[in-house]
Amino acid sequence: MKHHMKVIVVGLGNFGGSLGVALMEKGAEVIGVDIRMHKVDLYKDKLTYTICLDTTDELALSALPLNDCDYIIVSIGEDIGASITSTALMKKHSKGNVIGRAISPIHETILETMGVKKIIHPEASFAKELANQLCLKGAFKTMLLDKQFEIAEVPLPSKFVGKSIMNGNFRKTYSLNIITILREGEITLLGGKKSVDHCVMGVVSPETELKKNDILVLFGKNKDIEAFVEKYAE
């Protein structure tokens, strides 16, 4: 990984702690934040640095480099109120991507209403997978099939716009297979309102022309997907 990704993890319970450690293993810089001093002490040698802080206190947040971070992950698990308040304050004061952890369907609905684009669930096994997703710069979503292969959604680099899949030479040059393409299309919402969203194109042929704003669903080795994404990160 060429760039050093900076992540703030708020809430160092089992999930937040495992996620912080997994991100460190991937080469990210991780600031761990918790209101409980014993959690801060537990992770002080495992993360870049840790800080004991009440993230529902707006004034206390000035101690965090909120605008110097790629991601802020609010993984507070026990207290929905603290999670919602912290998420709202993070969204207000930071330019980074705020990721919320939902611990119930109602909590998820509230986070969605607040405009949190990525919401995660507390299975600890998912922490490693999320670390992989976030560290693959430029990929939206990845699914690890085993230690070697994965499926990743990657925004189409501008170099390929207007080319056919065959002319893109994905298999030959990058050892990657395009499973399908997510293409922008207009959808009708409840009440007749129109919205633009990405829709799955189904099976694509070598002649399929690639268009601006397409998202490629790629299958390949982790290292090949990472190399492709790094090369064309815009």
KATALIN-V5444 format. One record per residue. N is the residue number from 1. RES is the residue in one small letter. OMEGA is omega as a letter, one per 40 degrees, with the letter a starting at -180 (none if undefined). Layout:
{{N & RES & OMEGA} {N & RES & OMEGA}}
//
This chain:
{{1 & m & a} {2 & k & a} {3 & h & i} {4 & h & a} {5 & m & i} {6 & k & a} {7 & v & i} {8 & i & i} {9 & v & a} {10 & v & a} {11 & g & a} {12 & l & i} {13 & g & a} {14 & n & a} {15 & f & a} {16 & g & i} {17 & g & a} {18 & s & a} {19 & l & i} {20 & g & a} {21 & v & i} {22 & a & i} {23 & l & i} {24 & m & i} {25 & e & a} {26 & k & i} {27 & g & i} {28 & a & i} {29 & e & a} {30 & v & i} {31 & i & i} {32 & g & a} {33 & v & i} {34 & d & i} {35 & i & a} {36 & r & a} {37 & m & a} {38 & h & i} {39 & k & i} {40 & v & i} {41 & d & a} {42 & l & a} {43 & y & a} {44 & k & i} {45 & d & a} {46 & k & a} {47 & l & a} {48 & t & i} {49 & y & a} {50 & t & a} {51 & i & i} {52 & c & a} {53 & l & i} {54 & d & a} {55 & t & i} {56 & t & i} {57 & d & a} {58 & e & a} {59 & l & a} {60 & a & a} {61 & l & i} {62 & s & i} {63 & a & a} {64 & l & i} {65 & p & a} {66 & l & a} {67 & n & a} {68 & d & a} {69 & c & i} {70 & d & a} {71 & y & i} {72 & i & a} {73 & i & i} {74 & v & a} {75 & s & i} {76 & i & a} {77 & g & a} {78 & e & a} {79 & d & a} {80 & i & a} {81 & g & i} {82 & a & i} {83 & s & a} {84 & i & i} {85 & t & a} {86 & s & a} {87 & t & a} {88 & a & a} {89 & l & i} {90 & m & i} {91 & k & a} {92 & k & a} {93 & h & a} {94 & s & i} {95 & k & a} {96 & g & i} {97 & n & i} {98 & v & i} {99 & i & a} {100 & g & i} {101 & r & a} {102 & a & i} {103 & i & i} {104 & s & i} {105 & p & a} {106 & i & i} {107 & h & i} {108 & e & i} {109 & t & a} {110 & i & i} {111 & l & i} {112 & e & a} {113 & t & i} {114 & m & i} {115 & g & i} {116 & v & a} {117 & k & a} {118 & k & a} {119 & i & a} {120 & i & a} {121 & h & a} {122 & p & i} {123 & e & a} {124 & a & a} {125 & s & a} {126 & f & a} {127 & a & a} {128 & k & a} {129 & e & i} {130 & l & i} {131 & a & i} {132 & n & a} {133 & q & a} {134 & l & a} {135 & c & i} {136 & l & a} {137 & k & i} {138 & g & i} {139 & a & a} {140 & f & a} {141 & k & i} {142 & t & i} {143 & m & a} {144 & l & i} {145 & l & i} {146 & d & a} {147 & k & a} {148 & q & a} {149 & f & i} {150 & e & i} {151 & i & a} {152 & a & i} {153 & e & a} {154 & v & i} {155 & p & a} {156 & l & i} {157 & p & a} {158 & s & i} {159 & k & a} {160 & f & a} {161 & v & i} {162 & g & i} {163 & k & i} {164 & s & i} {165 & i & a} {166 & m & a} {167 & n & i} {168 & g & i} {169 & n & a} {170 & f & a} {171 & r & a} {172 & k & a} {173 & t & a} {174 & y & a} {175 & s & a} {176 & l & i} {177 & n & i} {178 & i & a} {179 & i & i} {180 & t & i} {181 & i & i} {182 & l & a} {183 & r & i} {184 & e & i} {185 & g & a} {186 & e & i} {187 & i & i} {188 & t & a} {189 & l & i} {190 & l & i} {191 & g & i} {192 & g & a} {193 & k & a} {194 & k & i} {195 & s & i} {196 & v & i} {197 & d & i} {198 & h & i} {199 & c & i} {200 & v & a} {201 & m & a} {202 & g & a} {203 & v & a} {204 & v & i} {205 & s & i} {206 & p & a} {207 & e & a} {208 & t & a} {209 & e & a} {210 & l & a} {211 & k & i} {212 & k & i} {213 & n & i} {214 & d & i} {215 & i & a} {216 & l & i} {217 & v & a} {218 & l & i} {219 & f & i} {220 & g & i} {221 & k & i} {222 & n & a} {223 & k & i} {224 & d & i} {225 & i & a} {226 & e & a} {227 & a & a} {228 & f & a} {229 & v & i} {230 & e & a} {231 & k & a} {232 & y & i} {233 & a & a} {234 & e & none}}
//
